[in-house]
Amino acid sequence: MKHLILVVLLVLFSQFSSGQRPSDLELWTGGEVGFKLSKKFSGSIAGQVRFNDTLASIKKSLTKIGAHYIFGKRFRLKGIYRVTLSPN
């Protein structure tokens, strides 16, 4: 696993060290936090951000808030609210 991480890092930084400036570099990053309020009810909050133009500006932002409820062994109810922001 350590060798794989090293290879990925070397490939990523080889473009920057060769004197070439990438013209189209985008990054999509995010994270999610889940929490359990009881045995049957839980929730989650997630956020993602997409950068463009060599990571200089934000292209899109996503936020999700979800709730999960379990009805017995076979049924589950899940609701998600998602907000997407795209600056001009």
OpenMM code with the backbone's topology and positions (N, CA, C; nanometers):
from openmm import Vec3, app, unit

residues = "MET LYS HIS LEU ILE LEU VAL VAL LEU LEU VAL LEU PHE SER GLN PHE SER SER GLY GLN ARG PRO SER ASP LEU GLU LEU TRP THR GLY GLY GLU VAL GLY PHE LYS LEU SER LYS LYS PHE SER GLY SER ILE ALA GLY GLN VAL ARG PHE ASN ASP THR LEU ALA SER ILE LYS LYS SER LEU THR LYS ILE GLY ALA HIS TYR ILE PHE GLY LYS ARG PHE ARG LEU LYS GLY ILE TYR ARG VAL THR LEU SER PRO ASN".split()
positions = [
    Vec3(0.0824, -0.1198, 0.0000),
    Vec3(0.0000, 0.0000, 0.0000),
    Vec3(0.0864, 0.1256, 0.0000),
    Vec3(0.1987, 0.1208, 0.0721),
    Vec3(0.2871, 0.2365, 0.0764),
    Vec3(0.3466, 0.2655, -0.0605),
    Vec3(0.3758, 0.1593, -0.1347),
    Vec3(0.4340, 0.1772, -0.2682),
    Vec3(0.3329, 0.2388, -0.3652),
    Vec3(0.2057, 0.2003, -0.3522),
    Vec3(0.1017, 0.2557, -0.4385),
    Vec3(0.0848, 0.4048, -0.4139),
    Vec3(0.0842, 0.4461, -0.2883),
    Vec3(0.0716, 0.5879, -0.2555),
    Vec3(0.1910, 0.6656, -0.3088),
    Vec3(0.3086, 0.6089, -0.2979),
    Vec3(0.4288, 0.6749, -0.3484),
    Vec3(0.4245, 0.6914, -0.4997),
    Vec3(0.3788, 0.5900, -0.5708),
    Vec3(0.3687, 0.5983, -0.7167),
    Vec3(0.2675, 0.7047, -0.7579),
    Vec3(0.1542, 0.7089, -0.6914),
    Vec3(0.0521, 0.8094, -0.7238),
    Vec3(0.1056, 0.9500, -0.7001),
    Vec3(0.1740, 0.9717, -0.5899),
    Vec3(0.2306, 1.1037, -0.5615),
    Vec3(0.3373, 1.1425, -0.6633),
    Vec3(0.4198, 1.0488, -0.7029),
    Vec3(0.5228, 1.0781, -0.8028),
    Vec3(0.4623, 1.1151, -0.9377),
    Vec3(0.3574, 1.0466, -0.9770),
    Vec3(0.2912, 1.0783, -1.1045),
    Vec3(0.2254, 1.2156, -1.0978),
    Vec3(0.1613, 1.2474, -0.9863),
    Vec3(0.0942, 1.3765, -0.9739),
    Vec3(0.1930, 1.4930, -0.9765),
    Vec3(0.3049, 1.4797, -0.9059),
    Vec3(0.3994, 1.5895, -0.8963),
    Vec3(0.5003, 1.5937, -1.0099),
    Vec3(0.5014, 1.4930, -1.0950),
    Vec3(0.5965, 1.4942, -1.2067),
    Vec3(0.5611, 1.6025, -1.3081),
    Vec3(0.4337, 1.6335, -1.3250),
    Vec3(0.3947, 1.7400, -1.4176),
    Vec3(0.4404, 1.8759, -1.3675),
    Vec3(0.4315, 1.8979, -1.2380),
    Vec3(0.4691, 2.0280, -1.1831),
    Vec3(0.6204, 2.0493, -1.1866),
    Vec3(0.6969, 1.9436, -1.1679),
    Vec3(0.8421, 1.9587, -1.1649),
    Vec3(0.9033, 1.9665, -1.3043),
    Vec3(0.8318, 1.9270, -1.4077),
    Vec3(0.8877, 1.9282, -1.5427),
    Vec3(0.8784, 2.0657, -1.6077),
    Vec3(0.8247, 2.1632, -1.5397),
    Vec3(0.8170, 2.2977, -1.5941),
    Vec3(0.6896, 2.3236, -1.6720),
    Vec3(0.6071, 2.2234, -1.6923),
    Vec3(0.4812, 2.2418, -1.7623),
    Vec3(0.3751, 2.2856, -1.6633),
    Vec3(0.2975, 2.3807, -1.7044),
    Vec3(0.1874, 2.4258, -1.6202),
    Vec3(0.0592, 2.3643, -1.6743),
    Vec3(-0.0147, 2.2899, -1.5921),
    Vec3(-0.1381, 2.2284, -1.6427),
    Vec3(-0.2411, 2.3347, -1.6754),
    Vec3(-0.3055, 2.3206, -1.7906),
    Vec3(-0.4019, 2.4213, -1.8331),
    Vec3(-0.5434, 2.3878, -1.7886),
    Vec3(-0.5700, 2.2622, -1.7612),
    Vec3(-0.7051, 2.2226, -1.7217),
    Vec3(-0.6951, 2.1250, -1.6049),
    Vec3(-0.6834, 2.1771, -1.4855),
    Vec3(-0.6702, 2.0955, -1.3657),
    Vec3(-0.7919, 2.1193, -1.2778),
    Vec3(-0.8720, 2.0148, -1.2549),
    Vec3(-0.9903, 2.0256, -1.1708),
    Vec3(-0.9783, 1.9288, -1.0542),
    Vec3(-1.0460, 1.9628, -0.9447),
    Vec3(-1.0454, 1.8784, -0.8255),
    Vec3(-1.1866, 1.8706, -0.7706),
    Vec3(-1.2322, 1.7485, -0.7417),
    Vec3(-1.3638, 1.7260, -0.6810),
    Vec3(-1.3379, 1.6614, -0.5464),
    Vec3(-1.3652, 1.7317, -0.4387),
    Vec3(-1.3362, 1.6807, -0.3053),
    Vec3(-1.4584, 1.6958, -0.2154),
    Vec3(-1.4647, 1.6141, -0.1129),
    Vec3(-1.5791, 1.6217, -0.0233),
    Vec3(-1.5648, 1.5280, 0.0946),
    Vec3(-1.6651, 1.5311, 0.1798),
    Vec3(-1.6650, 1.4460, 0.2977),
    Vec3(-1.8065, 1.4239, 0.3477),
    Vec3(-1.8228, 1.3237, 0.4339),
    Vec3(-1.9546, 1.2912, 0.4877),
    Vec3(-1.9414, 1.2534, 0.6342),
    Vec3(-2.0388, 1.2967, 0.7126),
    Vec3(-2.0444, 1.2642, 0.8549),
    Vec3(-2.1791, 1.1993, 0.8819),
    Vec3(-2.1754, 1.0806, 0.9411),
    Vec3(-2.2977, 1.0109, 0.9780),
    Vec3(-2.3113, 1.0045, 1.1292),
    Vec3(-2.4343, 1.0058, 1.1767),
    Vec3(-2.4580, 0.9991, 1.3207),
    Vec3(-2.5820, 0.9154, 1.3477),
    Vec3(-2.5833, 0.8492, 1.4611),
    Vec3(-2.6929, 0.7623, 1.5003),
    Vec3(-2.7596, 0.8207, 1.6241),
    Vec3(-2.8879, 0.8499, 1.6130),
    Vec3(-2.9616, 0.9064, 1.7263),
    Vec3(-3.0259, 0.7983, 1.8121),
    Vec3(-3.0660, 0.6879, 1.7501),
    Vec3(-3.1206, 0.5734, 1.8222),
    Vec3(-3.0961, 0.4484, 1.7386),
    Vec3(-3.1515, 0.3346, 1.7818),
    Vec3(-3.1335, 0.2115, 1.7041),
    Vec3(-3.2004, 0.2209, 1.5678),
    Vec3(-3.3105, 0.2935, 1.5585),
    Vec3(-3.3871, 0.2976, 1.4343),
    Vec3(-3.3728, 0.4270, 1.3557),
    Vec3(-3.3163, 0.5302, 1.4131),
    Vec3(-3.3092, 0.6594, 1.3445),
    Vec3(-3.1642, 0.7073, 1.3375),
    Vec3(-3.1216, 0.7445, 1.2178),
    Vec3(-2.9871, 0.7987, 1.1984),
    Vec3(-2.9916, 0.9067, 1.0914),
    Vec3(-2.8826, 0.9772, 1.0775),
    Vec3(-2.8762, 1.0854, 0.9796),
    Vec3(-2.7358, 1.1033, 0.9258),
    Vec3(-2.7247, 1.1896, 0.8254),
    Vec3(-2.5937, 1.2162, 0.7667),
    Vec3(-2.5922, 1.3551, 0.7040),
    Vec3(-2.4734, 1.4132, 0.6996),
    Vec3(-2.4497, 1.5418, 0.6352),
    Vec3(-2.3262, 1.5247, 0.5471),
    Vec3(-2.3387, 1.5666, 0.4201),
    Vec3(-2.2272, 1.5521, 0.3261),
    Vec3(-2.2090, 1.6821, 0.2493),
    Vec3(-2.0851, 1.7096, 0.2141),
    Vec3(-2.0546, 1.8281, 0.1350),
    Vec3(-1.9464, 1.7976, 0.0334),
    Vec3(-1.9579, 1.8580, -0.0841),
    Vec3(-1.8595, 1.8399, -0.1901),
    Vec3(-1.8354, 1.9737, -0.2584),
    Vec3(-1.7120, 1.9934, -0.3019),
    Vec3(-1.6752, 2.1159, -0.3726),
    Vec3(-1.5950, 2.0763, -0.4964),
    Vec3(-1.6282, 2.1378, -0.6085),
    Vec3(-1.5521, 2.1152, -0.7325),
    Vec3(-1.4828, 2.2450, -0.7707),
    Vec3(-1.3502, 2.2363, -0.7882),
    Vec3(-1.2688, 2.3508, -0.8284),
    Vec3(-1.2368, 2.3404, -0.9776),
    Vec3(-1.2164, 2.4539, -1.0430),
    Vec3(-1.1750, 2.4529, -1.1833),
    Vec3(-1.0678, 2.5580, -1.2072),
    Vec3(-1.0217, 2.5687, -1.3309),
    Vec3(-0.9209, 2.6681, -1.3715),
    Vec3(-0.7966, 2.6598, -1.2842),
    Vec3(-0.7306, 2.5469, -1.2879),
    Vec3(-0.6104, 2.5189, -1.2086),
    Vec3(-0.6329, 2.5449, -1.0596),
    Vec3(-0.7473, 2.5027, -1.0117),
    Vec3(-0.7859, 2.5093, -0.8706),
    Vec3(-0.7949, 2.6519, -0.8172),
    Vec3(-0.8191, 2.7488, -0.9048),
    Vec3(-0.8231, 2.8889, -0.8638),
    Vec3(-0.9628, 2.9354, -0.8237),
    Vec3(-1.0668, 2.8693, -0.8721),
    Vec3(-1.2022, 2.9135, -0.8397),
    Vec3(-1.2933, 2.7923, -0.8205),
    Vec3(-1.4070, 2.8154, -0.7554),
    Vec3(-1.5033, 2.7093, -0.7286),
    Vec3(-1.5990, 2.6986, -0.8464),
    Vec3(-1.6151, 2.5774, -0.8976),
    Vec3(-1.7052, 2.5529, -1.0097),
    Vec3(-1.8447, 2.5148, -0.9604),
    Vec3(-1.8512, 2.4296, -0.8579),
    Vec3(-1.9795, 2.3825, -0.8085),
    Vec3(-1.9654, 2.3392, -0.6633),
    Vec3(-2.0734, 2.3547, -0.5868),
    Vec3(-2.0752, 2.3139, -0.4470),
    Vec3(-2.2038, 2.2356, -0.4209),
    Vec3(-2.1917, 2.1209, -0.3541),
    Vec3(-2.3059, 2.0359, -0.3235),
    Vec3(-2.3138, 2.0124, -0.1731),
    Vec3(-2.4358, 2.0151, -0.1198),
    Vec3(-2.4588, 1.9839, 0.0207),
    Vec3(-2.5777, 1.8895, 0.0289),
    Vec3(-2.5617, 1.7795, 0.1049),
    Vec3(-2.6704, 1.6830, 0.1227),
    Vec3(-2.6944, 1.6608, 0.2716),
    Vec3(-2.8217, 1.6595, 0.3085),
    Vec3(-2.8630, 1.6282, 0.4451),
    Vec3(-2.9619, 1.5133, 0.4353),
    Vec3(-2.9362, 1.4058, 0.5087),
    Vec3(-3.0217, 1.2881, 0.4984),
    Vec3(-3.0658, 1.2354, 0.6330),
    Vec3(-3.1808, 1.1656, 0.6324),
    Vec3(-3.2338, 1.1008, 0.7522),
    Vec3(-3.2753, 0.9590, 0.7136),
    Vec3(-3.2529, 0.8640, 0.8040),
    Vec3(-3.2817, 0.7228, 0.7798),
    Vec3(-3.3627, 0.6687, 0.8965),
    Vec3(-3.4714, 0.5976, 0.8644),
    Vec3(-3.5533, 0.5357, 0.9680),
    Vec3(-3.5781, 0.3902, 0.9302),
    Vec3(-3.5654, 0.2984, 1.0250),
    Vec3(-3.5816, 0.1553, 0.9999),
    Vec3(-3.7154, 0.1090, 1.0578),
    Vec3(-3.8014, 0.0483, 0.9713),
    Vec3(-3.9295, -0.0100, 1.0113),
    Vec3(-3.9125, -0.1612, 1.0176),
    Vec3(-3.8775, -0.2158, 1.1287),
    Vec3(-3.8622, -0.3604, 1.1387),
    Vec3(-3.7395, -0.4106, 1.0646),
    Vec3(-3.7448, -0.5365, 1.0188),
    Vec3(-3.6286, -0.5987, 0.9568),
    Vec3(-3.6187, -0.5733, 0.8072),
    Vec3(-3.7296, -0.5499, 0.7383),
    Vec3(-3.7274, -0.5457, 0.5925),
    Vec3(-3.7526, -0.4084, 0.5304),
    Vec3(-3.7956, -0.3136, 0.6068),
    Vec3(-3.8323, -0.1850, 0.5483),
    Vec3(-3.7498, -0.0715, 0.6074),
    Vec3(-3.7070, 0.0178, 0.5201),
    Vec3(-3.6321, 0.1363, 0.5607),
    Vec3(-3.6859, 0.2564, 0.4843),
    Vec3(-3.6863, 0.3688, 0.5500),
    Vec3(-3.7272, 0.4940, 0.4882),
    Vec3(-3.6082, 0.5886, 0.4925),
    Vec3(-3.5766, 0.6468, 0.3773),
    Vec3(-3.4606, 0.7342, 0.3676),
    Vec3(-3.5005, 0.8587, 0.2884),
    Vec3(-3.4693, 0.9737, 0.3440),
    Vec3(-3.4953, 1.0998, 0.2754),
    Vec3(-3.3691, 1.1838, 0.2681),
    Vec3(-3.3469, 1.2440, 0.1526),
    Vec3(-3.2267, 1.3254, 0.1320),
    Vec3(-3.2673, 1.4589, 0.0710),
    Vec3(-3.2124, 1.5664, 0.1239),
    Vec3(-3.2296, 1.7003, 0.0686),
    Vec3(-3.0943, 1.7445, 0.0140),
    Vec3(-3.0911, 1.7832, -0.1126),
    Vec3(-2.9648, 1.8185, -0.1783),
    Vec3(-2.9725, 1.9602, -0.2353),
    Vec3(-2.8701, 2.0378, -0.2069),
    Vec3(-2.8600, 2.1756, -0.2563),
    Vec3(-2.7344, 2.1847, -0.3428),
    Vec3(-2.7484, 2.2396, -0.4630),
    Vec3(-2.6362, 2.2571, -0.5539),
    Vec3(-2.6198, 2.4065, -0.5834),
    Vec3(-2.4992, 2.4570, -0.5668),
    Vec3(-2.4695, 2.5974, -0.5952),
    Vec3(-2.3655, 2.6045, -0.7059),
    Vec3(-2.3934, 2.6841, -0.8075),
    Vec3(-2.2984, 2.7063, -0.9173),
    Vec3(-2.2772, 2.8563, -0.9340),
    Vec3(-2.1655, 2.9094, -0.8847),
    Vec3(-2.1422, 3.0539, -0.8991),
    Vec3(-2.1207, 3.0925, -1.0450),
    Vec3(-2.1605, 3.2137, -1.0772),
    Vec3(-2.1468, 3.2613, -1.2168),
    Vec3(-2.0097, 3.3113, -1.2445),
] * unit.nanometer
topology = app.Topology()
chain = topology.addChain("A")
for resn in residues:
    res = topology.addResidue(resn, chain)
    for name in ("N", "CA", "C"):
        topology.addAtom(name, app.Element.getBySymbol(name[0]), res)
